Amino acid sequence: MQRIYGLIGLTLKHSWSKQYFTGKFSGGNINAVYNLYELQQIDEIIKLVEAEKRLCGLNVTIPYKQSVIPFLSAVSPEAAAIGAVNAIAIDRSSDEIRMTGYNTDAPAFAEELIGFAGKPSGTALILGTGGAAKAVDYVLEKQGWSRQFVSRKPAGPGTISYTDLDADILKKTRLIVNATPLGMYPAIDTAPPLPWELIGSAHFLFDLVYNPEVTRFMKEGERRGARVINGLGMLKRQADLAWEIWHTKNTLSG
């Protein structure tokens, strides 16, 4: 029986996941397909899972990594600690459909980061406060970085605005992670409003965006001597981790 997997999000024009998994299934002679499901509201996930009888697993992207949690039967301890889910295993072995959420962003980011920036040293700025930013913060805390969230609309303690970024902060900063969708296709001319004149060769810029492969965030950093990396390697790692979860955790009856 052919299994179905897919990605849910609000807008999926930028997504590379279908291409990746289609190639994976074809190359591995796996009887499965991968679909893109644009949901206008997250509660549409219930109708989707009920309608697609062979749906065994989902990836989750912007803006549903946090809001999907109340619709799940359970979440892994790591996903619960992060407060965000980006992979769901669907168990149909009984009369009740069970959806379990996992977070593969965190381990994928952790592996990519070590190869890019090495051992933690100094402060990291996390641009954004969504689900991806929460996974980044979880990893940075475990690795021993000092962290600071930056948002266009800061809310609550622990988050500052872009206008708060000054020479003192940037001098202490070693790593800047763009965990926002700014710069993602089709809005490729956008970038977080950093004080770019304060960016230099001491900085590592990690952009979670992977489409385009060279973002404006990366170009601005490179122009000033910073070391840069995109999110493509991280995406491949998290996709493989999601497949491992689906392959071992989901069950299709019949």
C-alpha positions as CSV (number, residue, x, y, z in Angstrom):
1,M,0.0,0.0,0.0
2,Q,1.3,3.4,-1.0
3,R,2.0,5.7,2.0
4,I,1.5,9.5,1.9
5,Y,3.6,12.0,3.7
6,G,3.5,15.8,3.4
7,L,4.2,19.3,4.6
8,I,1.7,21.7,6.2
9,G,2.0,25.4,6.3
10,L,0.3,28.6,5.3
11,T,2.3,29.3,2.1
12,L,4.6,26.6,0.6
13,K,5.8,28.1,-2.6
14,H,9.3,28.3,-1.2
15,S,9.4,24.6,-0.1
16,W,12.1,22.2,-1.1
17,S,10.7,19.3,0.9
18,K,8.6,17.7,-1.9
19,Q,11.6,17.7,-4.3
20,Y,13.8,16.1,-1.6
21,F,11.4,13.4,-0.5
22,T,10.3,12.6,-4.0
23,G,13.9,11.9,-4.9
24,K,14.4,9.9,-1.7
25,F,11.4,7.7,-2.4
26,S,12.4,7.2,-6.0
27,G,16.0,6.4,-5.2
28,G,15.1,4.1,-2.4
29,N,12.3,2.3,-4.3
30,I,9.9,3.4,-1.5
31,N,6.2,3.1,-2.3
32,A,5.3,6.6,-1.0
33,V,4.4,10.1,-2.2
34,Y,5.0,13.5,-0.6
35,N,2.4,16.3,-0.9
36,L,2.2,19.9,0.0
37,Y,-0.8,21.0,2.1
38,E,-1.5,24.7,2.5
39,L,-3.8,25.2,5.4
40,Q,-5.5,28.6,6.0
41,Q,-6.0,27.6,9.7
42,I,-4.2,25.1,11.8
43,D,-7.4,23.4,12.8
44,E,-7.7,22.1,9.2
45,I,-5.2,19.5,10.1
46,I,-8.0,17.4,11.7
47,K,-10.0,17.2,8.4
48,L,-6.8,16.6,6.5
49,V,-5.7,13.6,8.5
50,E,-9.2,12.1,8.5
51,A,-9.6,12.6,4.7
52,E,-6.1,11.3,3.7
53,K,-6.5,7.7,4.9
54,R,-2.9,6.8,3.9
55,L,-1.3,9.9,5.4
56,C,1.4,8.6,7.8
57,G,3.6,11.6,8.6
58,L,3.8,15.4,8.3
59,N,6.4,18.1,8.4
60,V,5.2,21.4,9.9
61,T,6.4,24.9,8.8
62,I,5.6,28.6,9.3
63,P,3.4,29.6,11.0
64,Y,2.1,26.4,12.7
65,K,5.1,24.9,14.6
66,Q,3.7,26.2,17.9
67,S,-0.1,26.3,17.2
68,V,-0.2,22.7,16.1
69,I,0.6,21.3,19.5
70,P,-3.0,21.4,21.0
71,F,-4.2,19.2,18.1
72,L,-1.7,16.4,18.8
73,S,-2.2,13.3,21.0
74,A,1.3,13.7,22.4
75,V,4.6,15.4,21.9
76,S,8.2,14.2,22.5
77,P,10.0,15.5,25.6
78,E,12.3,17.6,23.5
79,A,9.5,19.1,21.5
80,A,7.7,19.9,24.7
81,A,10.7,21.6,26.2
82,I,11.2,23.7,23.0
83,G,7.5,24.5,22.6
84,A,7.5,23.8,18.9
85,V,6.9,20.8,16.6
86,N,8.0,20.3,13.0
87,A,7.5,16.6,12.5
88,I,4.4,14.5,13.2
89,A,4.0,10.7,13.2
90,I,0.5,9.4,12.5
91,D,-0.6,6.1,14.0
92,R,-3.7,4.5,12.5
93,S,-3.3,1.1,14.1
94,S,-6.4,1.5,16.2
95,D,-9.9,3.1,15.8
96,E,-8.4,6.4,17.2
97,I,-6.0,8.3,15.0
98,R,-3.0,9.3,17.1
99,M,-0.6,12.2,16.1
100,T,2.7,12.5,18.0
101,G,4.8,15.6,17.5
102,Y,8.6,15.8,17.4
103,N,11.2,18.5,16.9
104,T,13.9,17.7,14.4
105,D,15.0,21.4,13.9
106,A,17.0,21.3,17.2
107,P,19.2,18.3,16.5
108,A,19.7,19.3,12.9
109,F,20.7,22.9,13.8
110,A,23.0,21.6,16.5
111,E,25.0,19.4,14.1
112,E,25.2,22.2,11.5
113,L,26.3,24.8,14.0
114,I,29.2,22.9,15.4
115,G,30.7,22.5,11.9
116,F,30.1,26.2,11.1
117,A,31.0,28.1,14.3
118,G,32.8,25.6,16.4
119,K,32.6,25.6,20.2
120,P,30.4,28.3,21.8
121,S,32.0,31.6,22.7
122,G,30.3,34.9,23.4
123,T,26.8,36.0,22.7
124,A,24.4,34.8,20.0
125,L,21.6,37.0,18.7
126,I,18.4,35.1,17.7
127,L,16.4,37.0,15.1
128,G,12.7,36.1,15.6
129,T,10.6,34.5,18.3
130,G,8.7,31.8,16.4
131,G,9.0,28.0,16.5
132,A,12.3,27.9,14.6
133,A,13.8,30.5,17.0
134,K,12.7,28.5,20.0
135,A,14.5,25.4,18.6
136,V,17.6,27.6,18.1
137,D,17.4,28.9,21.6
138,Y,17.1,25.4,23.0
139,V,20.3,24.3,21.2
140,L,22.3,27.4,22.1
141,E,21.4,27.1,25.8
142,K,22.5,23.4,25.8
143,Q,25.7,24.3,24.1
144,G,26.5,27.1,26.6
145,W,26.0,30.2,24.5
146,S,24.7,33.5,25.9
147,R,21.5,34.3,24.0
148,Q,19.4,37.4,23.1
149,F,16.2,37.4,21.1
150,V,15.7,40.2,18.7
151,S,12.2,41.1,17.2
152,R,10.6,43.9,15.3
153,K,7.8,43.8,17.9
154,P,9.5,42.7,21.2
155,A,7.1,41.5,23.8
156,G,8.1,40.6,27.4
157,P,11.5,40.3,29.0
158,G,14.4,38.7,27.2
159,T,13.6,40.3,23.8
160,I,14.9,43.5,22.4
161,S,14.2,45.4,19.2
162,Y,16.5,45.9,16.2
163,T,16.8,49.6,17.2
164,D,18.3,48.5,20.5
165,L,21.3,46.9,18.7
166,D,24.3,49.1,19.2
167,A,28.1,48.9,19.0
168,D,28.4,47.4,22.5
169,I,26.0,44.6,21.8
170,L,27.5,43.8,18.4
171,K,31.0,43.8,19.8
172,K,30.0,41.1,22.3
173,T,28.1,39.1,19.7
174,R,29.8,36.2,17.8
175,L,26.8,34.5,16.2
176,I,23.7,35.9,14.6
177,V,20.9,33.5,13.6
178,N,18.2,34.6,11.3
179,A,15.2,32.5,12.4
180,T,12.7,34.7,10.6
181,P,11.3,34.2,7.1
182,L,12.8,37.5,5.9
183,G,14.7,36.9,2.6
184,M,12.7,33.7,1.8
185,Y,11.5,33.3,-1.8
186,P,9.6,35.1,-3.3
187,A,10.6,38.1,-1.0
188,I,14.3,37.6,-1.8
189,D,15.2,41.3,-1.4
190,T,14.2,41.5,2.2
191,A,16.5,41.0,5.2
192,P,16.4,41.6,9.0
193,P,17.1,45.3,9.7
194,L,20.5,44.9,11.4
195,P,22.9,47.8,11.9
196,W,25.0,46.4,9.1
197,E,27.8,48.9,9.6
198,L,28.5,47.1,12.9
199,I,28.9,43.7,11.3
200,G,32.4,42.5,10.5
201,S,34.9,39.6,10.3
202,A,34.3,38.5,13.9
203,H,30.7,37.5,13.2
204,F,29.1,34.2,12.1
205,L,25.8,34.7,10.3
206,F,23.6,31.6,10.2
207,D,20.5,32.0,8.0
208,L,17.8,29.3,8.5
209,V,16.4,30.3,5.1
210,Y,17.5,28.0,2.3
211,N,15.6,29.4,-0.7
212,P,17.3,31.2,-2.3
213,E,20.6,29.5,-1.3
214,V,22.3,32.9,-1.0
215,T,20.1,35.3,0.8
216,R,20.3,39.0,1.2
217,F,21.2,38.4,4.9
218,M,24.2,36.4,3.8
219,K,25.2,38.8,1.1
220,E,25.2,41.8,3.5
221,G,27.2,39.8,6.0
222,E,29.7,38.5,3.4
223,R,30.2,42.0,2.1
224,R,31.5,43.0,5.5
225,G,33.7,40.0,6.0
226,A,31.4,37.9,8.2
227,R,31.3,34.1,7.7
228,V,27.9,32.9,6.5
229,I,25.9,29.8,6.0
230,N,22.3,29.0,4.8
231,G,19.7,26.6,6.1
232,L,19.9,24.0,3.4
233,G,22.2,21.6,5.3
234,M,20.0,21.9,8.4
235,L,16.9,21.2,6.3
236,K,18.4,18.0,4.8
237,R,19.4,16.8,8.3
238,Q,16.0,17.5,9.8
239,A,14.2,15.9,6.8
240,D,16.3,12.7,7.3
241,L,15.5,12.8,11.0
242,A,11.8,13.1,10.2
243,W,12.0,10.1,7.9
244,E,13.6,8.1,10.7
245,I,10.7,9.1,13.0
246,W,8.0,8.2,10.5
247,H,9.7,5.0,9.6
248,T,9.7,3.8,13.2
249,K,6.8,5.6,14.9
250,N,3.8,5.6,12.5
251,T,1.5,2.7,11.8
252,L,-0.9,2.3,8.9
253,S,-3.7,-0.2,9.5
254,G,-4.9,-2.5,6.7
